[in-house]
Amino acid sequence: MKKCLLILLALTLFLAVSASAESGPSILGKPFPDFTVTDTEGNTFTLSEALKDHEAVLINFWATWCGPCRNEFPAVNKVYEEYKDKVAFIALSTEPEDTDDVISSFRRDNGLTFPMSRDEGGKLYAYTEAAGIPTTVIVDRFGNAGFCQVGAFRTADELRRVLSAFLGDQYTETVVQYSVPADTSTVALPVSSARALRIENQGVQKAILRADGEEETVDIFIVNDSVAHVLAEISASDSASDILFYNSNTGFTALKDMLDPERGVLACDVSVPEEGQVVVYLVDTSKALTEEGDPDLIQFYLVRSSASAESFVDFLKSNGYDKVTLDYVAEDSAAESKSEAYIIHVLDQNGSPVPEVSVNFCTDIACVPCESDESGTIVFTGKPDAYHVQVIDYPDGYSCDESFEMYTPKTYGEWIIRLHKD
């Protein structure tokens, strides 16, 4: 079963791949046709009018039957709420049977707030020469198509990076983006001894599902709450920018969007339905499309009751699995951190250590300077406190966000800080 899920995962990631650098559809750099549509709320949307008071316009081509479209919408909606004063959004269905009523119901049922309408006759979608949906086009302030991607955005952070390339006073002429810009931000993430997913809820019951003909088993966790509090852990050797958290309710989430700085953990609340199940996993996307897949993929199902777990067994039996068993087991308690210091691994975007990076560990009373050694490691043995950590110097050839800062919890732990090698 896990092998089948890995195949589905690979397909999902394949659909999310953006165009390769320096290649793209012929519309890029050219004026996008002006158009007017009426959205499901009865509001008129005109491209040229939207550009009068926005720095860019995002046009998303989709359909209600499109799974990848549905998967990316939570990320699109999140970014819309953040950027709507600067960027106008409009989602246009390419499906003739998606009537205004159908789209309106879809928008409401999925909790979406960005405007949605129809591409009457499919003329605008045809103009993009795209080969599939979802397709996203960014029209810049000059009315030119500056970006076009066929396939879903995996995370809100990817979309933010695209939009940021078209915003600000420095954008004075059309610049085409052929792919999602690389993440060059300076980030700090907590790390553990190994990659893991844990559930913080009390009274969680674990079951292992086995099926004849399948080498792999599937873990199912019964959570007696409507929300599962899931913690993700990665190791210092993981390339954090390649690792994504996924849950089938909302799609992919970048690790830095999961950071709870006060606790120093990577956390996500996952809604668990009264019936049915939610799948969650932690995956290294740099390995997901290899023949072997990601050997360290961590995956399990969340259900609300043992009845839902048994229903899952019945579902598998109805789909050709002759013998399926569900064994309830005691869950291992989470390993406690054995750190006896604040340890920071300073790495570049390729996972290589960066020595001679100076940071300050500060309280309201004093600051203590520390420097990374040849392995890129900083060890600070001050007493546990909520330290304000700032990067104050780093070698030539690297860049660090001037606004970067991090705070430690009042417990020892381990982090990675990623700088960008220019």
Secondary structure, DSSP 8 states (H G I E B T S, - for coil): -HHHHHHHHHHHHHHT----TT---TTTTSB----EEE-TTS-EEEHHHHTTS-SEEEEEEE-TT-HHHHHHHHHHHHHHHHHTTTEEEEEEE--TT--HHHHHHHHHHTT--S-EEE-GGGHHHHHHT-SSSSEEEEEETTSBEEEEEES--SSHHHHHHHHHTT-STT--S-----S-------EEEEEBSS-EEEE--TT-EEEEEEETT-SS-EEEEE-SSSEEEEEEE-BTTS-GGGEEEEETTTEEEEGGGGEETTTTEEEEEEE--SSS-EEEEEEETTTTTSSS--TT-EEEEEESSHHHHHHHHHHHHHTT-S-EEEEEE-----------SEEEEEE-TTS-B--S-EEEEE-SS-EEEEE--TTSEEEE-S-S---EEEEEE--TTEE--TT--EE--SS-EEEEEE-EE-
